[in-house]
Amino acid sequence: MIKFMLPLILVLPVLGHAQQGDTARGQAMYELHCGGCHSESVHGRPNRTSRNIQEVQSWVVRWSTHLRANWRAEDVADVTRYLNDTYYGFPCEGC
């Protein structure tokens, strides 16, 4: 359990406020690490789990930890920005 908490603890400061992200870099990271299991149907379903940018970001943190991707706050911000720009369109200050 502790080994899964450490990456989350390192990224928690990002969760309070979404950081500016690089959409193109986020897309590349998403396609490399996440695209094999996810498709547009995951993000386009009518009953989405995420209701705001912080919740999108929390899913990015959760799955990057699960995949042991060792993403830094910048990586999480980039993938979150890509997902939000492409699928969600939530308001995001500083994005």
Secondary structure per residue as TSV (DSSP state, phi and psi in degrees):
chain	resnum	aa	ss	phi	psi
A	1	M	-	360.0	-41.1
A	2	I	H	-63.9	-37.6
A	3	K	H	-64.4	-25.2
A	4	F	H	-85.9	-22.8
A	5	M	H	-79.4	-33.2
A	6	L	H	-58.0	-49.9
A	7	P	H	-60.8	-35.4
A	8	L	H	-65.7	-41.9
A	9	I	H	-62.1	-37.7
A	10	L	H	-68.7	-26.0
A	11	V	H	-102.0	-10.5
A	12	L	H	-52.2	-38.4
A	13	P	H	-57.2	-26.8
A	14	V	H	-70.6	-32.4
A	15	L	H	-66.1	-30.2
A	16	G	H	-66.1	-32.7
A	17	H	S	-149.6	121.7
A	18	A	-	-63.8	132.1
A	19	Q	-	-90.5	163.1
A	20	Q	-	-64.3	138.8
A	21	G	-	-129.8	161.2
A	22	D	-	-100.6	108.8
A	23	T	H	-60.9	-44.5
A	24	A	H	-64.2	-42.6
A	25	R	H	-66.4	-41.2
A	26	G	H	-61.5	-39.3
A	27	Q	H	-63.2	-44.4
A	28	A	H	-62.4	-42.6
A	29	M	H	-67.1	-41.9
A	30	Y	H	-62.3	-47.1
A	31	E	H	-63.6	-37.0
A	32	L	H	-71.6	-44.6
A	33	H	H	-99.7	-26.7
A	34	C	T	-118.6	-26.8
A	35	G	T	-61.3	-23.2
A	36	G	T	-66.7	-30.0
A	37	C	T	-106.7	-26.3
A	38	H	-	-101.5	150.4
A	39	S	-	-137.5	178.8
A	40	E	H	-58.1	-28.7
A	41	S	H	-62.8	-28.3
A	42	V	H	-66.5	-43.5
A	43	H	H	-87.9	-19.3
A	44	G	H	-99.0	3.2
A	45	R	-	-67.8	150.1
A	46	P	S	-67.3	-32.1
A	47	N	S	-103.9	69.8
A	48	R	-	-68.8	149.2
A	49	T	S	-77.4	-40.6
A	50	S	-	-79.7	132.2
A	51	R	-	-113.9	-3.6
A	52	N	S	-160.6	173.4
A	53	I	H	-63.1	-34.7
A	54	Q	H	-65.4	-35.7
A	55	E	H	-72.6	-35.4
A	56	V	H	-60.4	-47.0
A	57	Q	H	-62.7	-37.8
A	58	S	H	-65.5	-33.8
A	59	W	H	-68.3	-38.7
A	60	V	H	-61.6	-44.2
A	61	V	H	-62.5	-46.3
A	62	R	H	-58.3	-48.8
A	63	W	H	-75.5	-31.7
A	64	S	H	-67.5	-33.9
A	65	T	H	-68.7	-45.3
A	66	H	H	-59.4	-39.2
A	67	L	T	-81.6	-4.3
A	68	R	T	55.3	44.0
A	69	A	-	-79.0	-15.2
A	70	N	-	56.0	42.7
A	71	W	-	-75.6	140.1
A	72	R	-	-84.7	172.0
A	73	A	H	-56.4	-38.3
A	74	E	H	-62.8	-40.9
A	75	D	H	-63.9	-45.4
A	76	V	H	-61.2	-43.5
A	77	A	H	-62.4	-40.5
A	78	D	H	-66.3	-45.0
A	79	V	H	-68.1	-40.2
A	80	T	H	-61.2	-44.2
A	81	R	H	-61.3	-45.2
A	82	Y	H	-58.7	-49.5
A	83	L	H	-62.0	-42.5
A	84	N	I	-67.2	-44.1
A	85	D	I	-65.3	-35.0
A	86	T	I	-87.3	-40.0
A	87	Y	I	-119.4	-36.2
A	88	Y	I	-102.0	-49.3
A	89	G	-	69.9	30.1
A	90	F	-	-72.7	149.1
A	91	P	-	-61.1	140.8
A	92	C	-	-150.9	106.6
A	93	E	T	-68.3	133.7
A	94	G	T	79.8	4.9
A	95	C	-	-87.7	360.0
